[in-house]
Amino acid sequence: MKPFNVFTKRNSASLTKAQRREFEQAETLGLFDASWYQQRYGQKFSSPAHAFKDYLHKSRFAPIHPSPAFDGESYHRMYMDVFYDQQSPLFHYLKNGKQEGRQHVPLTPRWVPQARMPLDTTLTEAASQLKMAVCLHVFYEDFLERFAHALDDMPIQVDVLLTLAKGVNESLARKTFEKHGCVRHVEIRHVPNRGRNFGPLLVEYGDVLAQYDLFCHLHSKKSLYSGREQTQWADYLTEFLLSDKSVVKRALNAFAADETLGIYYPTTFWMMPSWVNHQTMNKGFMREWQQALEIDHVSDFLSYPAGGMFWARPQALEGIIGKGWKYEDFPDEPLPNDGSKLHALERILGAQAENLGYRQFFYYPSGGDFTVDQSYITASYHGSIEQHMPAIQAHQIISFDVFDTLVRREFTVPDYAKLKLGKWLVEQGIASSAHDFVKTRNEAEFTLRKRASFQGDIRIDAIYDELADVYKVSKDVAQGWMKREFELDLAMIQPKDEMVELFNHLGSAGHVLWVISDTYYTRDQVGLMLRKAGIAAAYRLMVSSEEGKRKDSGIMWAMVKEDLAREEGRRHLHIGDNVVADAQRPGDMGLATFHILHPMDKWRALGMPDVLRGDEALDEVQILKWGALVSQIGRNPFIGE
């Protein structure tokens, strides 16, 4: 890779007196290595001091490292006050952290892409001829200057297509960009507060994007937490989409050299939760997009531009852009934090590009690599339970989910017990087919939930009372079927050995243990399953069918939070495999969570065949062929254990 000089006004300025002092100290201690930094991140600097200046800027919001001796990401994760204060980790360590007794660790790569893209940092002739639009949605006026600054030294001329929210000064916007040396043409549209960033893009410019080879979409984004404005996520995306010209040139070269590349963005912001690359609460909206775009399947874990900022070829998003959108096509504000047509749209972009035959590619800031490898989405699940033990044991009260967390089913598929019961009912001349019984059984469950306005939860005995009416049998007979379904399921229950061992160890160490499950099974039935799996420590058991509250709706977590308020400040952690019920919902309520992979998610993360979905999920041949393998591989929730 050929390095090159990418100095801008920002990073070519001289160091301040304090920065110069810390730079000299960093070199003396061997914590900053300019040559190593230059080679790793594909840039050439006029002096080591200028390389240090570049590091100080980017390391405030990106997981980049000054040398093999200092892991910047680890320092930020260990000392979140430094991250929230938007300080460079090495600068903080040298200025304050060392004297405060804070620790640092050597660089430990968290993920290494398996398919690195060797890209020249000198702009090719083909790349220089690309016609490009930069589409900017501005809700916060101060982002006008930020975006204009990001375009400094842009290697090609661009058109800027602006959408301005109410209150953003059009005169200032026009003046800011029309005077910019890299901007060829400026368009400005005032837009209503509807559709977030995607609505204005698609409504105002969807019909003109086809004129361009590429377009880049960014929007003003701020987060408010820790008592002050946080812009690291926006800074991260802006840096590696527009500001860092080494990255920009390589991305342009990639697009110019390979017409199969359809969409580019940096890997997901490193401080997001481990489960962020997931459909989360958007599955219903995702299905709507899939049907509209004729996408066959989208995995639960998926690669997408989290934050809604990316580069793309217009034709790679055909079916989304250029469809004559109106603002009325998008939901009104206020929108929830997650679970809307727009949250699903963000997640469908990469899937649609792939559906049309294009590939996604990414920049991984920590290693300075471009790649098409999507395994970064589950990289945080590598390791072992032992690595997480100190963090887990720091909590006095620890709660666990049940299914696919403490116990697993021998053949993975939850409905297999119902299918077995259906086969028996066919033999008895009661059901027409096993599959029809499963459908009827699940419809009865849905009917009861609907009758209860989807409030609380229902018990399995109520489901079979409903089936008694459907099949014209006595309730006693139907309750016998219920017991048979449970016994069939119980027979297939196996322990997740490492998780059961963890549970029992925590109990013996004096931790207070809770078990919390969304299930139609009764408390006694769940207790039998846990006993069979080898759970020996004492625990409090909360099941939705008995409590009348579910985790996935958040109501159970409200009760848990009330109970924790009476625990005299003892720290609580919840461990579970369901992204929404065990991670997102409690996390939104301020509860600490530790998400582990569901067996099927681990199977897919390992690149195994896409099995047991759709009709295959109730095909007994497929269940017997694949189910036990998925269950066994998913026994330990960590990858590469």
ABEGO torsion letter per residue (X at the ends): XBBBBABBAAAABBBBAAAAAAAAAAAAAGABBAAAAAAAAGBBBABAAAAAAAAAAAAAABBBBABAABBAAAAAAABAAAAAAGBBAAAAAAAAAAAAGBBBBBBBBABBBABBBBBBABBBAAAAABBBBBBBBBABAAAAAAAAAAABGBABBBBBBBBBBBGBBAAAAAAAAAABAABABBBBBBBBBBGEAAAAAAAAAAAAAAABABBBBBBBBBBBBGGBBBAAAAAAAAAAAAABAAAAAAAAAAAAABAABABBBBBBBAABBAAABBAEAAAAAAAAAAAAAGBABBBABBBBBBGGBBBBBAAAABGABGAGBBAAABBBOBBBABGBAAAAAAAAAAAAAAAAGBBBBBBBAAAGBBBABAAAAAAAABEBAAAAAAAAAABABBBBBABGAABBBAAGBAAAAAAAAAAAAAAAGABABAAAAAAAAAAAAAAAAAAAGGBEBBBAAAAAAAAAAAAGBBAAAAAAAAAAAAAAAAAABBBBAAAAAAAAAAAAAGBBBBBBBBBABBAAAAAAAAAAAGBABBBBBBBAAAAGBBAAAGAAAAAAAAAAAAAGGBBBBBBBABAAAAAAAAAAAGBBBBBBBBAAAAAAAAGBBBBGBEAAAABAAAAAAAAAAAAAAAABABBGX
